[in-house]
Amino acid sequence: MAKVYNRAKVSTTTTGTGTVTLNPSAGGVNQTGGALTAANLELTGAGTFSLNQAGNHLTGNLAANISGVLTYQDNGAVAVGTAGATSGVTTSGNNVDLKTGGLLTLTNDVNAGTATAYLTSTGGISETTGKVLAGNLGINVTGAGNIVANQANHVTGAISLKTANGTIQYQDTGAITVGAVGASGNYAGTTGIDSSGGNGTVDLLSGAGGITLNNDINAGTGTVYLTSAGAGAGISEAGAAKVTAGTLGMNVTSAGNIVTNNSNVVNVLGAKTANGNVQFKNTQALGVTTVAASGNFAGTTNGIDTSATTGKTVDVLLTAGALTLNNDITTNTTG
């Protein structure tokens, strides 16, 4: 059974077995106490929506179409889906802060416009058919769980993704900028991309604009796969940003260079460009090796390969240790 509340304050426990709709015309909703439990929660209207009590729980979907900041906390698993006549979460260009005690599933979009989407979960984050549209995106999985954000996301600013014990997969239709997302509300703050707690795989795929590391990618002894496609492709490290990984595979599938010339800490490297140079610096011994296909990564056919276009170069520098060629370094006739 649906329950509709036209009010701006929730201070006592509100329980429903169907869909609860909160639709104040102005002023938003402020939950000062109690717990909201229901199958689904639909939020509409204007103002700041703060439903941040630890006892809240939805057995079904969260949906919002509001003009204001949204903060929602749930003690279990939640899906961003359809509730009532609303699908997904849209905030008209305001921040979204979601925290769940279980798996957070996006079956519909989270759309923060040019604002920041903060997603925190103890059990993982999974996009099934939903995506994130935002100015910045911070994801923090504080327990054992994977980040699977492999739909057609588009974040125009920085992404920062962390899991305490899991893998990370992220796809964007445009450029990917690995940066920092500061603490805010339920979000503890994260820097770069970090799966080192469980040595989990990191798999990034960018569209037009390439991949830029303003902060580190740290997979511990795990594998990092970086794929850049579309116009303006390329993979680059800015400032002191570096990659720490057991194996690093890089693939630029259109015109663009790989410029990863900071103090990387990698055991095994495989890299390929369709039309670009490769520059790589490492602080320890390195094996140049073919890296097999996995997830978004198509694999490399040689150790390092720029042979698809004449005149492209390969530049590898080790500041310590030996360079071992387990597979070929291949350029074209004048590379």
Rosetta silent file (secondary structure, phi, psi, omega in degrees, C-alpha in Angstrom):
SEQUENCE: MAKVYNRAKVSTTTTGTGTVTLNPSAGGVNQTGGALTAANLELTGAGTFSLNQAGNHLTGNLAANISGVLTYQDNGAVAVGTAGATSGVTTSGNNVDLKTGGLLTLTNDVNAGTATAYLTSTGGISETTGKVLAGNLGINVTGAGNIVANQANHVTGAISLKTANGTIQYQDTGAITVGAVGASGNYAGTTGIDSSGGNGTVDLLSGAGGITLNNDINAGTGTVYLTSAGAGAGISEAGAAKVTAGTLGMNVTSAGNIVTNNSNVVNVLGAKTANGNVQFKNTQALGVTTVAASGNFAGTTNGIDTSATTGKTVDVLLTAGALTLNNDITTNTTG
SCORE:     score description
SCORE:     0.000 S_00000001
   1 L     0.000  133.910 -179.230    0.000    0.000    0.000 S_00000001
   2 L   -82.045  142.218  173.754    1.367    3.435   -0.932 S_00000001
   3 E  -124.861  132.164 -177.728    1.715    6.177    1.663 S_00000001
   4 E  -117.895  128.736 -179.516    2.108    9.839    0.645 S_00000001
   5 E  -124.309  122.306  176.490    3.424   12.482    3.033 S_00000001
   6 L  -101.364   69.144 -177.704    3.440   16.195    2.188 S_00000001
   7 L  -144.821  160.708 -173.114    5.696   17.245    5.022 S_00000001
   8 L  -107.642    3.180 -178.568    9.183   18.526    5.559 S_00000001
   9 E  -138.618  132.645  173.833   10.113   16.782    8.816 S_00000001
  10 E  -122.482  116.163 -176.737   10.372   13.125    9.797 S_00000001
  11 L  -124.403  -10.822  179.103   11.088   12.619   13.501 S_00000001
  12 L  -123.141  169.781 -179.124    9.402    9.317   14.345 S_00000001
  13 L   -66.579  128.732  178.450    9.503    5.848   12.855 S_00000001
  14 E  -117.883  120.334 -174.520    7.634    5.664    9.549 S_00000001
  15 E  -122.282  134.651  175.244    6.802    2.179    8.323 S_00000001
  16 L  -143.561  151.534  178.303    5.288    1.079    5.060 S_00000001
  17 L  -101.658   -9.584  177.765    5.019   -2.201    3.214 S_00000001
  18 L  -114.856 -126.971 -179.418    4.622   -0.611   -0.186 S_00000001
  19 E  -104.694  126.929  172.283    5.932    2.705   -1.542 S_00000001
  20 E   -98.891  127.547  179.148    6.390    5.721    0.701 S_00000001
  21 E  -114.696  127.678  173.797    6.322    9.040   -1.166 S_00000001
  22 E  -115.774  117.423 -173.726    7.628   12.270    0.319 S_00000001
  23 L  -138.667   63.335  174.920    6.782   15.259   -1.848 S_00000001
  24 L   -67.109  141.769 -179.854    7.075   18.635   -0.121 S_00000001
  25 L   -73.382  -24.233  177.295    6.585   21.537   -2.504 S_00000001
  26 L  -158.932  160.696  175.944    9.438   23.422   -0.816 S_00000001
  27 L    88.154  -11.453  177.604   11.810   23.063    2.108 S_00000001
  28 L    66.511 -155.705 -179.216   12.762   19.460    1.415 S_00000001
  29 E  -134.170  132.631  177.102   12.699   16.768    4.111 S_00000001
  30 E  -123.203  112.403  178.105   14.731   16.650    7.311 S_00000001
  31 E   -90.250  108.720 -176.486   14.789   13.372    9.231 S_00000001
  32 L   -96.415  -10.148  179.816   15.693   14.279   12.805 S_00000001
  33 L  -173.693 -175.207  177.537   15.026   10.882   14.367 S_00000001
  34 L    70.195 -163.880 -179.566   13.287    7.539   14.061 S_00000001
  35 L  -143.832  144.248  176.026   13.614    5.180   11.126 S_00000001
  36 E  -109.137  117.709  177.870   11.967    4.958    7.742 S_00000001
  37 E  -126.259  136.344 -177.269   11.257    1.410    6.578 S_00000001
  38 E  -167.959  172.099  170.736    9.370    0.496    3.437 S_00000001
  39 L   -72.005  -49.989 -176.853    9.559   -1.511    0.266 S_00000001
  40 E  -135.805  154.124  176.456   10.261    1.583   -1.849 S_00000001
  41 E  -129.211  125.058  177.699   10.888    5.281   -1.240 S_00000001
  42 E  -114.573  127.321  178.934    9.952    7.997   -3.731 S_00000001
  43 E  -118.336  126.662  175.521   11.190   11.549   -3.205 S_00000001
  44 E  -138.841  160.776  178.070    9.879   14.499   -5.214 S_00000001
  45 E   114.644 -161.585 -173.378    9.790   18.255   -4.691 S_00000001
  46 E  -128.588  154.000  179.012   12.285   20.958   -3.816 S_00000001
  47 L   112.081 -175.276  179.022   14.759   21.675   -1.032 S_00000001
  48 L   -85.373  127.974  179.380   17.326   19.655    0.896 S_00000001
  49 E  -108.672  108.176 -179.904   16.367   16.030    1.482 S_00000001
  50 E  -120.320  102.378  177.996   18.210   14.583    4.484 S_00000001
  51 E  -120.962   79.285 -163.263   17.116   11.061    5.415 S_00000001
  52 L  -122.939   27.988  176.604   20.243   10.042    7.229 S_00000001
  53 L   -85.354  142.477 -173.189   19.193    7.932   10.206 S_00000001
  54 L   -67.894  -19.445 -178.387   21.025    4.635   10.631 S_00000001
  55 L   -86.860   -2.176  179.118   17.813    2.638   11.098 S_00000001
  56 L   -62.665  143.736  174.114   16.373    3.374    7.668 S_00000001
  57 E  -158.860  129.870  173.195   15.822    0.388    5.413 S_00000001
  58 E  -111.673  133.696  175.701   14.217   -0.225    2.044 S_00000001
  59 L   -87.289  -10.377 -178.610   13.657   -3.747    0.816 S_00000001
  60 L  -123.431 -111.257 -167.607   13.200   -2.480   -2.730 S_00000001
  61 E  -116.708  150.721  167.386   14.053    0.737   -4.540 S_00000001
  62 E  -109.229  132.054  176.356   15.052    4.329   -3.887 S_00000001
  63 E  -141.376  142.973 -179.210   13.980    6.907   -6.456 S_00000001
  64 E  -148.934  138.238  170.037   14.167   10.694   -6.392 S_00000001
  65 E  -135.964   90.083 -170.458   13.397   13.581   -8.716 S_00000001
  66 E  -130.046  165.273  171.391   14.146   16.658   -6.647 S_00000001
  67 E  -113.278   84.512 -177.396   15.630   20.121   -6.861 S_00000001
  68 L   164.397  174.082  178.236   18.081   19.984   -3.983 S_00000001
  69 L   -71.889  140.584  177.420   20.786   18.060   -2.160 S_00000001
  70 E  -120.389  126.620  170.806   19.987   14.430   -1.316 S_00000001
  71 E  -126.166  122.845  179.807   21.466   12.501    1.626 S_00000001
  72 E  -138.060  133.628  177.350   20.155    9.002    2.263 S_00000001
  73 E  -123.724  140.386 -179.620   21.424    6.263    4.575 S_00000001
  74 E  -137.927  142.606 -177.675   20.223    2.650    4.735 S_00000001
  75 L   -86.972    3.118  179.183   21.311   -0.190    7.014 S_00000001
  76 L  -137.361 -158.617  177.313   21.015   -2.843    4.287 S_00000001
  77 L   -79.002  144.652 -178.477   21.185   -3.382    0.551 S_00000001
  78 E  -141.975  147.928  172.086   19.362   -0.873   -1.658 S_00000001
  79 E  -114.212  135.609  166.846   18.694   -0.454   -5.368 S_00000001
  80 E   -83.343  108.802 -172.993   18.402    2.868   -7.155 S_00000001
  81 L  -147.476 -134.054 -177.976   15.429    1.990   -9.303 S_00000001
  82 E  -111.349  130.096  173.944   11.741    2.821   -9.786 S_00000001
  83 E  -136.234  123.295 -174.900    9.416    3.894   -6.983 S_00000001
  84 L    60.769 -128.790 -179.305    5.967    5.180   -7.828 S_00000001
  85 L   -95.836    9.958 -173.335    6.192    7.304  -10.962 S_00000001
  86 E  -114.821  137.983  177.475    9.895    8.099  -10.457 S_00000001
  87 E  -124.503  134.583  178.175   12.929    6.239  -11.781 S_00000001
  88 L    74.496 -172.087  179.390   16.502    6.742  -10.686 S_00000001
  89 E  -123.517  119.852  177.455   17.901    9.634   -8.667 S_00000001
  90 E  -129.584  132.495 -174.686   17.988   13.143  -10.129 S_00000001
  91 L  -122.265   11.438  178.360   18.873   16.225   -8.082 S_00000001
  92 L    56.175   44.594  174.902   18.860   19.052  -10.656 S_00000001
  93 L    83.190   23.713  177.185   22.581   19.687  -10.311 S_00000001
  94 L  -116.370  160.590 -176.475   22.930   19.154   -6.552 S_00000001
  95 L   -62.898  148.248  173.430   25.078   16.704   -4.583 S_00000001
  96 E  -120.925  128.832  179.941   23.975   13.111   -3.967 S_00000001
  97 E  -130.152  105.108 -179.439   25.212   11.271   -0.856 S_00000001
  98 E  -116.324  132.894  177.789   24.129    7.629   -0.553 S_00000001
  99 E  -132.872  128.024 -178.190   25.325    5.240    2.147 S_00000001
 100 E  -129.253  149.898  176.910   24.264    1.603    2.420 S_00000001
 101 L   -88.028   -0.878  176.554   24.983   -1.247    4.807 S_00000001
 102 L  -141.710 -161.936 -178.463   24.842   -3.771    1.965 S_00000001
 103 L   -61.687  131.561  171.850   25.188   -3.851   -1.804 S_00000001
 104 E  -101.050  116.522 -176.527   24.198   -0.639   -3.588 S_00000001
 105 E  -111.880  132.215  176.176   22.770   -1.518   -7.011 S_00000001
 106 E  -104.326  100.434  171.053   22.077    0.987   -9.775 S_00000001
 107 L   -93.377  -16.554  170.216   19.295   -0.310  -11.989 S_00000001
 108 L  -131.158  171.068 -170.646   18.513    3.297  -12.922 S_00000001
 109 L   -73.155  151.423  161.775   20.717    6.369  -13.178 S_00000001
 110 E  -107.004  116.571 -174.903   22.148    8.613  -10.489 S_00000001
 111 E  -122.076  104.425  177.574   22.207   12.078  -12.081 S_00000001
 112 L  -102.300    8.252 -178.680   23.837   14.872  -10.100 S_00000001
 113 L    63.201 -123.694  179.125   24.428   17.102  -13.118 S_00000001
 114 L   -94.052    3.631 -179.794   27.631   19.074  -12.520 S_00000001
 115 L   -87.161 -170.350 -173.950   27.616   18.330   -8.776 S_00000001
 116 E  -105.648  136.896  172.286   29.265   15.452   -6.890 S_00000001
 117 E  -103.349  121.036  177.615   27.943   11.945   -6.359 S_00000001
 118 E  -109.540  119.167 -179.041   29.179   10.327   -3.129 S_00000001
 119 E  -123.185  119.778 -179.964   28.531    6.580   -2.882 S_00000001
 120 E  -125.275  132.760 -178.799   29.487    4.634    0.257 S_00000001
 121 E  -148.624  144.813  173.168   28.745    0.956    0.847 S_00000001
 122 L   -86.023  -14.303 -171.088   29.956   -1.809    3.121 S_00000001
 123 L  -120.845    3.676  178.791   29.029   -4.494    0.578 S_00000001
 124 L   115.078  163.986  179.267   29.933   -3.243   -2.892 S_00000001
 125 E  -133.385  129.106 -174.525   28.494   -1.116   -5.675 S_00000001
 126 E  -135.475  125.405  170.722   27.085   -2.584   -8.871 S_00000001
 127 E   -94.385  118.266  175.182   25.661   -0.955  -11.991 S_00000001
 128 L   -93.497  -60.164  174.989   23.322   -3.354  -13.741 S_00000001
 129 L  -128.187   -1.755  178.987   21.524   -1.008  -16.155 S_00000001
 130 L   -97.622  162.773 -179.082   22.034    2.321  -14.375 S_00000001
 131 L  -139.010  173.120  177.625   24.902    4.787  -14.664 S_00000001
 132 E  -114.059  131.534  173.553   26.303    7.868  -12.905 S_00000001
 133 E  -121.080  118.310 -173.156   26.229   11.345  -14.416 S_00000001
 134 E  -163.003  165.779  171.381   28.087   13.883  -12.284 S_00000001
 135 L   -75.491  -42.435  175.816   30.753   16.546  -12.051 S_00000001
 136 E  -138.311  153.410 -179.355   32.777   14.402   -9.637 S_00000001
 137 E  -135.551  123.305  172.056   32.337   10.853   -8.379 S_00000001
 138 E  -117.958  128.549  176.924   33.578    9.329   -5.152 S_00000001
 139 E  -126.079  130.287 -179.894   32.984    5.650   -4.383 S_00000001
 140 E  -136.141  112.037  174.631   34.106    4.020   -1.155 S_00000001
 141 E  -100.288  110.142 -169.810   33.422    0.368   -0.347 S_00000001
 142 E   -87.338   -9.691  176.731   34.416    0.052    3.284 S_00000001
 143 E  -121.330 -159.791  177.319   34.048   -3.734    3.575 S_00000001
 144 E   -77.063  117.088 -179.349   34.580   -6.719    1.309 S_00000001
 145 L   175.371  152.856 -177.991   32.938   -5.889   -2.005 S_00000001
 146 L   -94.493  156.112  167.957   33.578   -4.969   -5.611 S_00000001
 147 E  -106.384  112.011  178.746   32.993   -1.738   -7.501 S_00000001
 148 E  -120.571   89.922 -178.357   31.378   -2.622  -10.831 S_00000001
 149 E  -118.267   70.636 -167.292   30.563    0.676  -12.520 S_00000001
 150 E  -115.523   23.486  171.895   30.828   -0.474  -16.111 S_00000001
 151 E   -91.973 -168.873 -174.327   27.865    1.210  -17.770 S_00000001
 152 E   -83.199   61.551  178.450   27.980    4.402  -19.873 S_00000001
 153 E   -66.023  156.926  170.341   28.947    6.708  -16.998 S_00000001
 154 E  -146.348  111.492  177.965   30.005   10.275  -17.623 S_00000001
 155 E  -119.282  120.630 -172.573   31.868   12.264  -14.988 S_00000001
 156 L   -83.403  -17.116  179.606   33.253   15.577  -16.205 S_00000001
 157 L  -110.672 -125.510 -174.337   35.639   16.129  -13.289 S_00000001
 158 E   -97.421  147.534  166.960   37.477   13.750  -10.988 S_00000001
 159 E  -116.055  144.628  173.139   36.771   10.168  -10.030 S_00000001
 160 E  -142.592  123.307 -171.301   38.140    8.518   -6.909 S_00000001
 161 E  -130.201  132.683 -178.931   37.339    4.878   -6.192 S_00000001
 162 E  -143.520  138.063  170.397   38.322    2.733   -3.222 S_00000001
 163 E  -132.422  138.742 -179.416   37.476   -0.714   -1.938 S_00000001
 164 E   -70.418  -29.735 -178.128   38.801   -2.264    1.253 S_00000001
 165 E  -163.654   83.976 -178.835   38.816   -5.750   -0.270 S_00000001
 166 L  -179.669 -172.224  179.493   37.592   -6.135   -3.825 S_00000001
 167 L  -106.394  163.905 -179.436   38.039   -5.283   -7.488 S_00000001
 168 E  -130.735  126.963  173.973   37.306   -2.042   -9.356 S_00000001
 169 E  -133.109  126.144 -177.356   35.843   -1.711  -12.840 S_00000001
 170 E  -142.366  135.809  178.013   34.854    1.678  -14.248 S_00000001
 171 E  -127.733  141.277  177.546   33.851    2.876  -17.716 S_00000001
 172 E  -134.315  143.334  178.689   33.242    6.435  -18.916 S_00000001
 173 L   -75.933  -13.908  178.165   31.943    7.710  -22.241 S_00000001
 174 L  -123.466 -150.017  179.772   34.418   10.594  -22.049 S_00000001
 175 L   -70.471  153.440  173.158   37.736   11.338  -20.399 S_00000001
 176 E  -116.191  123.850  173.897   38.713    9.844  -17.053 S_00000001
 177 E  -114.819  112.758  178.293   40.551   12.010  -14.543 S_00000001
 178 E   -83.469  114.920 -175.272   41.798   10.079  -11.512 S_00000001
 179 L  -139.506 -146.827  179.794   41.817   12.584   -8.670 S_00000001
 180 E  -122.524  142.453  173.585   40.677   13.155   -5.094 S_00000001
 181 E  -123.301  114.775 -173.075   37.159   13.500   -3.699 S_00000001
 182 L   -72.443  165.125  179.081   37.154   15.086   -0.277 S_00000001
 183 L   -63.632  141.861  178.094   35.161   14.073    2.770 S_00000001
 184 E  -164.772  126.800  178.208   31.549   15.226    2.856 S_00000001
 185 L    57.694 -123.030  178.694   28.562   14.006    4.840 S_00000001
 186 L   -76.872  -11.274 -172.710   28.682   10.209    4.962 S_00000001
 187 E   -88.873  125.903 -173.191   31.650   10.098    2.598 S_00000001
 188 L   -78.805  -12.615 -175.720   35.030    9.674    4.310 S_00000001
 189 L    91.815  136.460  179.116   37.065   11.075    1.422 S_00000001
 190 E  -141.425  156.162  178.892   39.284    9.167   -1.001 S_00000001
 191 E  -129.880  126.355  179.033   42.343    9.899   -3.108 S_00000001
 192 L    67.988 -152.149  177.627   43.068    8.253   -6.429 S_00000001
 193 E  -122.301  128.081 -170.674   42.016    4.659   -7.080 S_00000001
 194 E  -139.994  112.576  172.138   42.832    2.105   -4.407 S_00000001
 195 L  -121.428   19.071 -170.656   42.224   -1.638   -4.322 S_00000001
 196 L   -69.651  -21.910  179.992   45.439   -2.416   -2.468 S_00000001
 197 L   -59.191  -33.164  177.481   43.695   -3.704    0.663 S_00000001
 198 L  -120.966   11.691 -178.002   42.833   -6.914   -1.169 S_00000001
 199 L    54.889   41.263 -174.664   45.254   -6.603   -4.126 S_00000001
 200 L   -83.013  154.791  178.023   42.210   -6.361   -6.385 S_00000001
 201 L   -66.259  142.971  171.286   42.137   -5.791  -10.123 S_00000001
 202 E  -118.625  128.606 -176.351   41.546   -2.264  -11.464 S_00000001
 203 E  -133.695  109.137  179.751   39.995   -1.986  -14.959 S_00000001
 204 E  -115.825  137.577  175.744   39.388    1.480  -16.475 S_00000001
 205 E  -131.378  120.768  178.323   37.963    2.240  -19.923 S_00000001
 206 E  -108.874  155.252  169.878   37.693    5.819  -21.201 S_00000001
 207 L   -93.401 -142.428 -177.825   36.011    7.299  -24.227 S_00000001
 208 L   -59.829  133.866  176.340   37.069   10.517  -25.945 S_00000001
 209 L   112.325  -15.752  173.118   39.643   12.477  -23.968 S_00000001
 210 L    80.697 -172.839 -179.264   41.859    9.749  -22.557 S_00000001
 211 E  -119.429  124.382  177.612   42.916    8.817  -19.023 S_00000001
 212 E  -120.519  128.850  176.776   44.813   11.266  -16.822 S_00000001
 213 E   -99.248  105.839  169.677   46.248   10.330  -13.432 S_00000001
 214 L   -90.680  -19.607  173.858   46.372   13.328  -11.107 S_00000001
 215 L  -135.395  169.456 -170.663   46.572   10.904   -8.177 S_00000001
 216 L   -69.371  152.834  160.455   47.832    7.346   -7.794 S_00000001
 217 E  -107.914  122.138 -177.534   46.315    4.061   -8.858 S_00000001
 218 E  -126.865  107.002  177.240   47.300    1.477   -6.236 S_00000001
 219 L  -105.331   11.836 -175.516   46.341   -2.157   -6.770 S_00000001
 220 L    62.605 -122.032  176.075   49.004   -3.568   -4.464 S_00000001
 221 L   -96.968    7.096  179.274   50.197   -6.732   -6.201 S_00000001
 222 L   -76.764 -175.127 -176.616   47.031   -6.892   -8.317 S_00000001
 223 E  -104.008  138.640  174.509   46.624   -6.067  -12.009 S_00000001
 224 E  -113.856  125.321  175.397   45.782   -2.663  -13.481 S_00000001
 225 E  -113.351  123.900  177.993   44.189   -2.490  -16.950 S_00000001
 226 E  -122.838  121.870  178.967   43.959    0.927  -18.629 S_00000001
 227 E  -126.151  127.862  178.578   42.190    1.307  -21.984 S_00000001
 228 E  -121.189  127.606 -177.925   41.735    4.624  -23.777 S_00000001
 229 L  -132.899  166.129  175.467   39.555    4.909  -26.873 S_00000001
 230 L    86.829  177.051 -178.415   37.989    7.661  -28.970 S_00000001
 231 L   -61.751  143.510  179.229   39.167   11.098  -30.069 S_00000001
 232 L    68.876   28.846 -177.103   41.893   12.644  -27.966 S_00000001
 233 L   -68.944  167.353  177.610   42.890    9.276  -26.559 S_00000001
 234 L   147.866  164.702  177.551   45.967    8.673  -24.466 S_00000001
 235 E  -131.557  125.396 -176.306   47.174    7.725  -20.985 S_00000001
 236 E  -142.495  154.018  175.125   49.186   10.199  -18.935 S_00000001
 237 E  -113.790  128.083  178.630   50.486   10.826  -15.416 S_00000001
 238 L  -108.430  156.676  179.771   50.469   14.361  -14.031 S_00000001
 239 L    58.102 -128.865  178.750   52.376   15.726  -11.052 S_00000001
 240 L  -106.898   14.527 -176.626   53.764   12.830   -9.027 S_00000001
 241 L   -62.756  141.605 -176.467   50.911   10.405   -9.789 S_00000001
 242 L  -145.713  173.239  174.728   51.992    6.814  -10.348 S_00000001
 243 E  -114.809  131.719  170.870   50.768    3.243  -10.698 S_00000001
 244 E  -116.080  119.872 -175.638   51.530    0.534   -8.165 S_00000001
 245 E  -163.197  157.617  170.010   50.656   -2.939   -9.435 S_00000001
 246 E   -70.630  -46.898  178.752   51.887   -6.443   -9.979 S_00000001
 247 E  -131.709  137.796  176.350   50.960   -6.216  -13.663 S_00000001
 248 E  -124.067  120.582  173.495   50.084   -3.144  -15.729 S_00000001
 249 E  -113.559  131.248  179.597   48.394   -3.426  -19.111 S_00000001
 250 E  -130.723  138.256 -178.098   47.797   -0.293  -21.214 S_00000001
 251 E  -144.386  117.068  173.936   46.054   -0.003  -24.566 S_00000001
 252 E  -106.441  111.467 -168.317   45.371    3.172  -26.550 S_00000001
 253 E   -90.420   -5.521  173.693   43.085    2.093  -29.365 S_00000001
 254 E  -134.080 -168.112 -175.098   43.096    5.339  -31.398 S_00000001
 255 E   -64.250  122.804  179.678   45.569    8.182  -31.931 S_00000001
 256 L   165.741  153.029 -176.872   47.252    9.048  -28.641 S_00000001
 257 L   -98.596  159.240  166.807   50.392    8.555  -26.577 S_00000001
 258 E  -106.575  113.892  179.847   51.167    6.704  -23.373 S_00000001
 259 E  -124.697   88.031 -178.165   53.173    9.052  -21.139 S_00000001
 260 E  -120.287   75.835 -165.571   53.597    7.332  -17.776 S_00000001
 261 E  -113.198   28.290  175.368   56.917    8.783  -16.784 S_00000001
 262 E  -101.376 -167.707 -172.335   56.659    9.051  -12.994 S_00000001
 263 E   -85.000   65.171 -179.997   57.963    6.744  -10.250 S_00000001
 264 E   -66.295  153.746  179.916   55.779    3.741  -11.049 S_00000001
 265 E  -127.503   88.462 -170.910   56.115    0.530   -9.040 S_00000001
 266 E  -132.615  141.515  177.016   55.238   -2.305  -11.427 S_00000001
 267 E   -89.739  -41.433 -174.810   56.522   -5.862  -11.838 S_00000001
 268 E  -131.597  134.932 -179.429   55.168   -6.665  -15.317 S_00000001
 269 E  -127.610  134.093  166.657   54.295   -4.285  -18.176 S_00000001
 270 E  -134.622  131.766 -175.459   52.437   -4.749  -21.448 S_00000001
 271 E  -145.784  147.740 -178.179   51.502   -1.703  -23.555 S_00000001
 272 E  -148.921  140.529  171.558   50.113   -0.979  -26.992 S_00000001
 273 E  -127.823  146.219  175.067   49.173    2.075  -29.059 S_00000001
 274 E   -81.642  -30.599 -178.856   47.328    2.266  -32.358 S_00000001
 275 E  -162.129   73.251 -177.802   48.998    5.559  -33.276 S_00000001
 276 L  -176.474  169.352  179.239   51.245    6.920  -30.568 S_00000001
 277 L   -89.309  163.610  174.677   54.452    6.721  -28.557 S_00000001
 278 E  -125.647  125.068  174.085   55.068    4.844  -25.306 S_00000001
 279 E  -129.627  127.766 -175.255   57.072    6.339  -22.446 S_00000001
 280 E  -144.638  136.282  177.333   57.322    4.504  -19.126 S_00000001
 281 E  -123.773  140.073 -177.772   59.411    4.907  -15.990 S_00000001
 282 E  -137.549  150.385 -176.796   59.728    2.350  -13.185 S_00000001
 283 L  -101.107    9.622 -178.764   61.517    2.321   -9.842 S_00000001
 284 L  -151.955  178.900  177.880   62.291   -1.406   -9.765 S_00000001
 285 L   -57.137  146.909 -173.970   63.031   -4.417  -11.961 S_00000001
 286 E  -139.568  135.866  170.384   60.525   -4.856  -14.790 S_00000001
 287 E  -105.948  123.797  175.835   59.444   -7.670  -17.068 S_00000001
 288 E   -88.629  117.275 -167.835   58.020   -6.650  -20.459 S_00000001
 289 L  -146.802  147.665  171.545   55.374   -9.261  -21.185 S_00000001
 290 L   -60.515  134.250  178.223   52.193   -9.798  -23.166 S_00000001
 291 L  -110.532  123.255 -174.315   49.170   -9.029  -20.996 S_00000001
 292 L   -71.009  158.657  177.602   46.098  -11.156  -21.712 S_00000001
 293 L   -64.567  145.149  177.526   42.609   -9.802  -22.354 S_00000001
 294 E  -164.790  129.804  177.653   40.361   -9.258  -19.348 S_00000001
 295 L    57.725 -122.453  178.614   37.169   -7.279  -18.866 S_00000001
 296 L   -78.791  -10.661 -173.643   37.408   -4.057  -20.884 S_00000001
 297 E   -89.274  125.242 -174.798   41.047   -4.757  -21.772 S_00000001
 298 L   -80.773  -10.473 -177.801   41.574   -6.323  -25.207 S_00000001
 299 L    92.434  161.195  176.196   45.038   -7.644  -24.426 S_00000001
 300 L  -116.110  142.156 -177.071   48.429   -6.917  -25.977 S_00000001
 301 L   -89.380  -19.468  174.358   49.946   -8.984  -28.773 S_00000001
 302 L  -129.711 -179.447  175.690   53.536   -8.064  -27.887 S_00000001
 303 L   -65.398  -58.688  171.651   55.267   -6.820  -24.769 S_00000001
 304 E  -132.647  132.224 -168.922   55.268   -3.193  -25.963 S_00000001
 305 E  -140.124  114.361  171.081   53.850   -2.425  -29.388 S_00000001
 306 L  -120.057   19.925 -168.515   53.743    0.816  -31.405 S_00000001
 307 L   -73.814  -11.391 -177.227   54.062   -0.926  -34.762 S_00000001
 308 L   -67.167  -21.894 -178.658   50.630    0.036  -36.110 S_00000001
 309 L  -133.231  134.310 -179.355   51.945    3.470  -37.135 S_00000001
 310 L   -64.806  140.836  170.533   55.304    4.393  -38.645 S_00000001
 311 L    89.272    2.979 -178.726   57.650    6.580  -36.631 S_00000001
 312 L   -89.608  144.676 -169.398   56.315    5.940  -33.130 S_00000001
 313 L  -112.088  162.153  173.619   58.806    5.391  -30.339 S_00000001
 314 E  -125.668  128.239 -176.976   59.234    3.348  -27.157 S_00000001
 315 E  -134.066  108.761 -178.626   61.110    4.864  -24.190 S_00000001
 316 E  -121.096  129.127  179.291   61.519    2.774  -21.011 S_00000001
 317 E  -126.674  127.604  171.665   63.589    3.883  -18.006 S_00000001
 318 E  -109.263  128.595  177.143   64.296    1.866  -14.863 S_00000001
 319 L   -87.824   -9.833  174.615   65.818    3.738  -11.914 S_00000001
 320 L  -158.321  154.046  175.622   66.653    0.417  -10.238 S_00000001
 321 L    81.532  177.716 -174.924   66.715   -3.264  -11.156 S_00000001
 322 L  -101.251  150.444  173.861   66.970   -5.116  -14.452 S_00000001
 323 E   -99.086  122.202 -179.818   64.799   -4.931  -17.558 S_00000001
 324 E  -116.424  125.871  177.322   63.732   -8.368  -18.825 S_00000001
 325 E   -95.736   99.733  174.258   62.092   -8.842  -22.224 S_00000001
 326 L   -83.720  -23.817  172.821   59.809  -11.840  -21.925 S_00000001
 327 L  -138.802  171.161 -170.116   58.058  -10.732  -25.106 S_00000001
 328 L   -69.833  150.631  160.439   58.981   -8.382  -27.941 S_00000001
 329 E  -102.497  119.907 -170.357   59.190   -4.621  -28.033 S_00000001
 330 E  -124.498  125.796  170.341   57.928   -3.821  -31.532 S_00000001
 331 L  -120.528  174.032  175.621   57.935   -0.550  -33.493 S_00000001
 332 L   -79.506 -173.539 -169.412   57.364    0.144  -37.168 S_00000001
 333 L   -62.101  -29.924 -178.030   60.232    0.524  -39.659 S_00000001
 334 L  -113.307   14.395 -179.669   61.241    4.026  -38.528 S_00000001
 335 L   -81.349    0.000    0.000   60.245    3.771  -34.856 S_00000001
